[in-house]
Structure formats: C-alpha cells, structure tokens
C-alpha cells in the first residue's frame, strides 16, 4: 500500500472566540444537567441515568477547558506583545546605528573639509 502524501500545505488553523465558545458549551452542559435533575427517578427506572452523569461530566470538563483556553489565550497575547517589543527594539537599534553612521560620516566629512582647507591656506 502506498504512503499517502499531501498535495498541498494544510491551511492555518482558524482562531475565533475560543474562550467564549468553551464557556458557552460548559454553561450548556450544566443547564442540561440541572434540567434533567428533577427527572432523576425516571432516568434511574428506565436505565438512562448515564444521561444525567454525562451532562455533569461535560460541565466539569468544561471548567478544565475554560481554565486551559484562558491560559492559552493569555500566553498567545503575551507572545505577540514580546514579539512586537522585540521588533520595536530591533527597529530602534537599526535606527540608532543608522544615525550613528550618519553622524560619523558627517564628522568625517567635516574633518576632511577642515584638513583640505588647512592644506590650501598659504602662510
């Protein structure tokens, strides 16, 4: 059997309101749990009690998901801020180096002009 190779690069993952999505899903699981709670006896009698515990587990895992995506979002924002600060620092260093080179060239031109004037002056 031949090994499958992709014919094109995979697209970048879509970023959306991840924290809001996970929070909404967690709230939905807890609402479903609370809505089914009054029917505990019926679920138990008919063998569907696992529906109740599935909703509770979904809500509990949703809390872990909220914690995770909030930390992930903060880390992404922190990395973007650091990258922007590094880019600004590199721009500032390049601008300072360019200004120093210009100042050095101007100083060199001034000293060359003074030396040239000194040679042409007759005593």
C-alpha positions in Angstrom: 0.0 0.0 0.0 1.4 3.4 -1.0 2.1 6.0 1.6 -0.3 9.0 1.4 1.4 12.3 0.8 -0.4 15.6 0.8 -0.5 17.5 -2.4 -0.7 20.9 -0.8 0.1 22.5 2.6 -2.5 22.4 5.3 -4.3 25.7 5.9 -3.6 27.7 9.1 -6.0 26.8 12.0 -8.9 29.2 12.4 -8.8 31.3 15.6 -12.1 32.5 16.9 -13.6 33.4 20.2 -12.3 30.2 21.9 -12.9 31.3 25.5 -16.5 32.3 24.8 -17.2 29.1 22.9 -15.9 26.9 25.7 -17.7 28.9 28.3 -20.9 28.6 26.3 -20.5 24.9 26.0 -19.8 24.5 29.7 -22.9 26.5 30.6 -25.0 24.4 28.2 -23.8 21.1 29.8 -24.7 22.4 33.3 -28.1 23.7 32.2 -28.8 20.2 30.7 -27.7 18.6 34.0 -30.0 20.9 36.0 -32.9 20.4 33.6 -32.6 16.6 34.0 -32.1 16.6 37.7 -35.8 16.7 38.6 -36.3 13.5 36.5 -33.7 11.5 38.3 -36.1 8.8 39.3 -37.4 8.3 35.8 -33.9 8.1 34.4 -33.0 5.6 37.1 -36.1 3.5 36.4 -35.5 3.3 32.6 -31.7 2.9 32.6 -30.9 6.3 31.3 -29.2 7.6 34.4 -26.0 7.9 32.5 -27.5 10.9 30.6 -27.5 12.9 33.9 -23.9 12.0 34.7 -22.8 12.7 31.1 -24.1 16.2 31.4 -22.4 16.7 34.8 -19.1 15.3 33.4 -19.4 17.7 30.4 -19.8 20.6 32.7 -16.9 19.6 34.9 -14.6 19.0 32.0 -15.8 22.3 30.6 -14.3 24.0 33.7 -11.0 22.5 32.9 -11.4 23.6 29.3 -12.2 27.2 30.4 -9.1 27.3 32.6 -7.0 25.8 29.8 -8.2 28.2 27.0 -7.9 31.3 29.2 -4.2 30.4 29.9 -3.6 29.7 26.3 -5.2 32.9 25.2 -3.1 34.9 27.7 0.1 33.1 26.5 -0.7 33.9 22.9 -1.2 37.6 23.7 2.0 37.6 25.8 4.0 36.1 23.0 2.6 38.6 20.5 3.5 41.5 22.8 7.0 40.2 23.3 7.4 39.7 19.5 6.2 43.3 19.0 8.6 44.6 21.6 11.5 42.7 20.1 10.6 44.1 16.6 10.4 47.6 18.1 13.8 47.1 19.8 15.4 45.9 16.6 13.9 48.9 14.7 15.3 51.3 17.4 18.7 49.6 17.3 18.8 49.8 13.5 17.7 53.5 13.6 20.4 54.3 16.2 23.0 52.5 14.2 21.9 54.4 11.1 22.0 57.7 13.0 25.5 56.9 14.4 26.7 56.0 10.9 25.3 59.3 9.5 26.9 61.3 12.4 30.2 59.5 11.8 30.1 60.2 8.1 29.2 63.9 8.8 32.0 64.2 11.4 34.4 62.5 8.9 33.3 64.9 6.1 33.8 67.9 8.4 37.3 66.8 9.4 38.2 66.1 5.8 36.9 69.6 4.8 39.0 71.2 7.6 42.1 69.3 6.6 41.6 70.3 3.0 41.2 73.9 4.0 44.3 73.7 6.1 46.3 72.4 3.1 45.1 75.2 0.8 45.8 78.0 3.1 49.0 79.8 2.3 51.0 81.2 5.2 
